[in-house]
């Protein structure tokens, strides 16, 4: 620690974010550096920003408590074979983490937003690993879904005051304000927004109606809702979908597919020769990991520890994506690595995977 602070910051800024959980164990001084804004400013100036994968687990049966983990490199592992991939999920040292409403969890830049049905909005600063409050939703929602488009968070919900009305709010993450102008009276959309799911592709906010089971889309440029067909409907009834570089990916019963928006058809993701077969009925989560596809799944095969309690294994895979020539209509996935990254009590459930930029 005799190095000048500026030089130390410059050195640490050049280290991959995957090693930060290990560096935080060195000393209190290192922990202080790793949570300093100056470090992440230096990473930005040096062009060293990268995606950092965050995983939210909740405890069953009531899902009242949550804990967060982040993907890191094991300092003592260098091989890339199955169970010794060299990667692990490290506990994120967050105190007093609020219970998240999973459909309201989204990542924008270095922040993770948790928008709750109580209208509260909390932000997890992934640099300091601290929560702070943001302006609440203007009204109290009944069930909501949120997605990100061009740095803005679009929130669709039902109204607690009037079940026949829909709510549609837009949060500007740059100004940290809710847009006071309503894009369109949502009652005119004639669909139920409560307990719906959503995603953003092709510059539009897509939503599946909870009651009508139709897929509709809102275009911010045109300021209107349109019914767009039901090709996306089934994917919204799973947790296994995400958007990577404006392409929607999903996993149907162990098969990876992507949505071709021009003919509006699902196509199989080619490649993936190294990816193992998933256990039946396992919970699979997908996330955009810096332009790659992160896949996490839970192996619920019987597993007990020395204390006699049942355990589950969480596995992770990182898949590079390559679009072939436009006329071929193919996307290939190359499995860069996969492996067992965490063992948890069987009372835990894998709820959400997000990537922040640090």
C-alpha positions in Angstrom: 0.0 0.0 0.0 3.0 2.3 -0.3 2.0 2.9 -3.9 0.5 6.4 -4.6 -3.3 6.2 -4.7 -3.6 7.3 -8.3 -1.2 4.6 -9.5 -3.0 2.0 -7.5 -6.3 3.1 -9.0 -4.8 2.9 -12.4 -3.6 -0.6 -11.8 -6.8 -1.9 -10.3 -8.8 -0.3 -13.1 -7.0 -2.5 -15.6 -8.0 -5.7 -13.8 -11.1 -7.5 -15.0 -14.2 -7.0 -12.9 -14.3 -10.8 -12.6 -11.4 -10.6 -10.1 -12.9 -7.8 -7.9 -14.6 -10.2 -5.4 -11.2 -11.8 -4.8 -9.4 -8.4 -4.5 -12.0 -7.3 -2.0 -10.7 -9.9 0.4 -7.1 -8.5 0.4 -7.7 -5.7 2.9 -10.1 -2.9 3.9 -8.1 -0.5 1.8 -8.8 -2.6 -1.3 -12.5 -2.9 -0.4 -12.6 0.9 -0.2 -11.0 1.3 -3.6 -13.3 -1.2 -5.2 -16.3 0.8 -4.2 -15.0 4.2 -5.1 -16.4 6.2 -7.9 -12.9 7.2 -8.9 -12.1 3.6 -9.8 -15.0 3.3 -12.2 -14.3 6.7 -13.7 -10.8 5.4 -14.4 -12.2 2.2 -16.0 -14.3 4.3 -18.3 -11.5 6.6 -19.3 -9.2 3.6 -20.0 -12.0 1.9 -22.0 -12.1 -1.0 -19.5 -15.8 -1.1 -18.8 -17.3 -4.6 -19.0 -20.5 -6.4 -18.1 -20.9 -7.8 -14.6 -23.4 -10.6 -14.1 -25.7 -10.4 -11.1 -27.9 -13.2 -9.8 -30.9 -12.9 -7.4 -31.9 -15.9 -5.3 -34.9 -16.0 -3.1 -35.8 -18.4 -0.3 -38.8 -20.7 -0.6 -41.6 -21.3 0.3 -42.7 -17.7 0.8 -39.9 -15.9 -1.2 -39.7 -13.3 1.6 -35.9 -12.8 1.6 -33.4 -12.3 -1.2 -29.7 -12.6 -1.7 -27.5 -11.4 -4.5 -24.4 -13.0 -6.1 -22.0 -11.9 -8.9 -20.0 -14.0 -11.3 -16.3 -14.0 -10.7 -13.2 -15.9 -11.5 -11.7 -18.4 -9.1 -8.1 -17.5 -8.4 -7.1 -21.1 -8.0 -8.8 -22.5 -11.1 -7.6 -22.2 -14.7 -9.1 -25.1 -16.5 -12.3 -24.9 -18.6 -13.8 -28.3 -18.1 -17.4 -28.7 -16.8 -17.3 -28.6 -13.0 -13.9 -26.8 -12.9 -14.7 -24.0 -15.3 -12.8 -21.5 -13.2 -15.9 -19.4 -12.5 -18.1 -19.1 -9.4 -20.9 -17.0 -8.0 -19.6 -14.8 -5.1 -21.9 -13.3 -2.5 -22.5 -9.6 -3.0 -22.1 -7.8 0.4 -25.4 -5.9 0.4 -27.0 -4.9 3.7 -30.7 -4.6 4.2 -31.6 -5.7 0.6 -35.3 -5.0 -0.1 -37.5 -7.8 -1.3 -37.6 -7.3 -5.1 -40.6 -7.6 -7.3 -39.0 -9.8 -10.0 -41.0 -8.5 -13.0 -39.9 -5.0 -11.9 -36.1 -5.8 -11.9 -34.1 -4.2 -14.8 -30.5 -3.1 -15.3 -29.5 0.2 -16.8 -25.8 1.0 -16.9 -24.2 0.4 -13.5 -27.6 0.4 -11.7 -30.2 -2.3 -11.0 -33.7 -0.9 -10.6 -36.3 -2.6 -8.4 -39.8 -1.3 -9.1 -42.3 -2.7 -6.7 -46.1 -3.1 -6.6 -46.2 -0.8 -3.6 -45.1 2.0 -6.1 -41.6 2.2 -4.4 -38.5 2.3 -6.6 -35.1 1.3 -5.3 -31.8 1.4 -7.1 -28.9 -0.9 -6.4 -25.6 0.9 -7.2 -23.4 -1.9 -8.4 -20.3 0.1 -7.8 -20.8 0.6 -4.1 -23.3 -2.3 -3.6 -25.7 0.0 -1.8 -29.4 0.7 -2.3 -30.9 4.1 -2.6 -34.4 5.4 -3.2 -35.7 6.8 -6.5 -38.9 8.7 -7.2 -41.9 6.4 -6.6 -44.4 5.5 -9.3 -47.0 8.2 -9.6 -49.7 5.7 -8.8 -49.9 2.4 -6.9 -49.9 -0.5 -9.4 -51.5 -3.9 -9.3 -49.0 -6.3 -10.8 -46.5 -4.8 -13.2 -43.9 -5.6 -15.8 -40.9 -3.4 -16.8 -38.4 -3.3 -19.7 -35.7 -1.0 -20.9 -35.6 0.9 -24.2 -33.0 3.6 -25.0 -32.2 4.2 -21.4 -35.8 4.6 -20.3 -37.8 2.1 -18.2 -41.3 1.3 -19.5 -43.7 0.1 -16.8 -47.1 -1.5 -17.6 -49.4 -2.3 -14.8 -53.0 -2.6 -13.7 -54.5 0.1 -11.4 -55.2 -0.7 -7.8 -57.9 2.0 -7.7 -59.8 0.9 -10.8 -59.3 -2.6 -12.1 -60.7 -1.6 -15.4 -57.9 0.9 -16.1 -54.3 0.3 -17.2 -51.2 2.2 -16.1 -48.3 3.0 -18.4 -45.4 5.0 -17.0 -42.0 5.9 -18.4 -38.9 6.5 -16.2 -36.0 8.5 -17.6 -32.9 7.1 -16.0 -30.8 10.1 -16.9 -33.0 12.7 -15.3 -34.3 10.3 -12.7 -37.9 11.4 -13.3 -41.2 9.9 -14.4 -42.5 11.3 -17.7 -45.4 13.5 -16.7 -47.0 13.2 -20.2 -49.0 10.1 -20.8 -48.1 8.5 -24.2 -51.6 7.3 -24.7 -54.7 6.6 -22.5 -54.0 3.0 -21.8 -57.7 2.2 -21.5 -57.9 2.6 -25.2 -55.6 -0.3 -25.7 -58.5 -2.5 -24.5 -56.2 -5.0 -22.9 -55.4 -6.0 -19.3 -51.9 -4.9 -18.2 -52.0 -6.4 -14.7 -49.7 -9.4 -14.2 -48.4 -9.2 -17.8 -44.9 -9.7 -19.1 -42.9 -7.6 -21.5 -39.8 -7.1 -23.5 -38.4 -4.5 -25.9 -37.3 -5.3 -29.5 -37.3 -3.3 -32.7 -37.7 -0.1 -30.8 -41.1 -1.1 -29.4 -42.3 -2.2 -25.9 -44.0 -5.6 -26.3 -46.6 -6.8 -23.8 -48.8 -9.9 -23.5 -52.2 -9.2 -22.2 -53.0 -11.2 -19.1 -56.7 -11.8 -19.9 -56.8 -11.6 -23.7 -53.5 -13.5 -24.2 -52.8 -11.2 -27.2 -49.4 -9.5 -27.8 -49.5 -5.7 -28.3 -46.7 -3.3 -28.8 -46.2 0.4 -28.0 -44.1 2.5 -30.3 -42.6 5.6 -28.6 -41.9 7.2 -32.0 -45.5 6.8 -33.2 -47.1 7.1 -29.8 -49.5 4.3 -30.3 -50.4 0.7 -29.4 -50.8 -2.0 -32.0 -51.7 -5.7 -32.0 -48.7 -7.5 -33.4 -49.7 -11.1 -33.6 -49.3 -13.9 -31.1 -46.0 -15.4 -32.1 -44.4 -14.1 -28.9 -47.2 -15.1 -26.6 -45.8 -18.4 -25.4 -42.4 -17.1 -24.5 -44.0 -14.6 -22.1 -45.3 -17.5 -20.0 -41.8 -18.6 -19.2 -38.9 -17.0 -17.4 -36.4 -18.2 -20.0 -36.1 -15.2 -22.4 -33.9 -12.2 -22.9 -32.9 -9.7 -25.6 -29.3 -9.5 -26.9 -28.5 -6.8 -29.4 -32.2 -6.4 -30.4 -32.7 -10.2 -30.9 -35.1 -12.1 -28.6 -33.8 -15.4 -27.4 -35.7 -18.1 -25.4 -35.5 -21.7 -24.3 -38.4 -24.0 -25.2 -38.1 -27.3 -23.3 -34.3 -27.3 -23.5 -34.1 -26.0 -27.1 -32.7 -22.5 -27.7 -34.5 -20.3 -30.3 -34.4 -16.8 -31.5 -37.2 -14.6 -33.0 -36.8 -13.4 -36.6 -38.8 -10.2 -36.6 -39.3 -9.8 -40.4 -41.2 -13.0 -41.1 -42.1 -13.2 -37.4 -41.0 -16.8 -36.9 -38.9 -18.6 -34.3 -35.7 -20.1 -35.5 -33.4 -22.6 -33.8 -30.1 -21.3 -32.4 -27.5 -23.4 -34.2 -24.3 -24.7 -32.7 -24.1 -25.2 -28.9 -22.4 -28.5 -29.3 -20.7 -28.3 -25.9 -23.8 -27.4 -24.0 -25.0 -30.2 -21.7 -28.6 -31.4 -21.7 -30.7 -29.7 -19.0 -32.3 -31.8 -16.3 -36.1 -32.2 -16.8 -38.2 -29.3 -15.6 -35.1 -27.3 -14.4 -35.4 -23.6 -14.0 -33.5 -21.7 -16.7 -32.7 -18.0 -16.8 -31.2 -16.1 -19.7 -29.5 -12.7 -19.7 -27.6 -10.4 -22.1 -24.0 -10.6 -20.9 -22.2 -7.9 -22.8 -23.5 -9.1 -26.2 -23.2 -12.7 -25.3 -25.9 -15.1 -23.9 -25.6 -16.0 -20.2 -27.5 -19.2 -19.3 -28.1 -20.2 -15.7 -29.9 -23.3 -14.6 -30.6 -25.3 -11.5 -29.8 -29.0 -11.2 -32.2 -30.4 -8.7 -30.8 -33.9 -8.7 -30.7 -35.4 -5.2 -27.7 -33.9 -3.4 -27.0 -33.7 0.3 -24.2 -32.1 2.2 -22.5 -33.2 5.3 -25.2 -31.5 7.4 -27.9 -33.7 5.9 -29.7 -30.9 4.1 -30.8 -31.1 0.5 -28.7 -29.0 -1.9 -29.2 -27.7 -5.5 -26.4 -26.9 -7.9 -26.5 -23.8 -10.0 -24.8 -24.0 -13.4 -23.8 -21.3 -15.8 -22.8 -21.1 -19.5 -21.5 -18.2 -21.5 -22.4 -18.4 -25.2 -20.9 -16.2 -28.0 -23.4 -15.3 -30.7 -22.6 -14.9 -34.4 -25.1 -13.8 -37.1 -24.5 -15.5 -40.4 -25.0 -13.7 -43.7 -28.4 -12.0 -43.8 -29.8 -14.2 -46.5 -29.1 -17.4 -44.5 -31.3 -16.4 -41.5 -29.1 -18.2 -39.1 -27.5 -17.4 -35.7 -24.8 -19.7 -34.3 -24.0 -20.0 -30.6 -20.5 -21.1 -29.4 -20.3 -22.2 -25.8 -17.2 -20.5 -24.4 -17.4 -22.2 -21.1 -19.9 -23.8 -18.7 -19.7 -25.1 -15.2 -21.1 -25.5 -11.7 -20.8 -22.0 -10.1 -22.7 -22.4 -6.8 -24.3 -24.9 -4.4 -27.3 -23.6 -2.5 -29.9 -25.1 -0.1 -32.9 -26.6 -1.9 -35.0 -23.9 -0.3 -33.5 -21.3 -2.6 -34.9 -20.4 -6.0 -33.1 -18.8 -8.9 -35.2 -15.7 -9.7 -33.4 -13.3 -11.9 -30.2 -12.8 -13.8 -29.1 -9.3 -14.9 -25.9 -7.7 -16.2 -24.7 -4.3 -15.1 -22.0 -2.3 -16.9 -19.0 -1.4 -14.7 
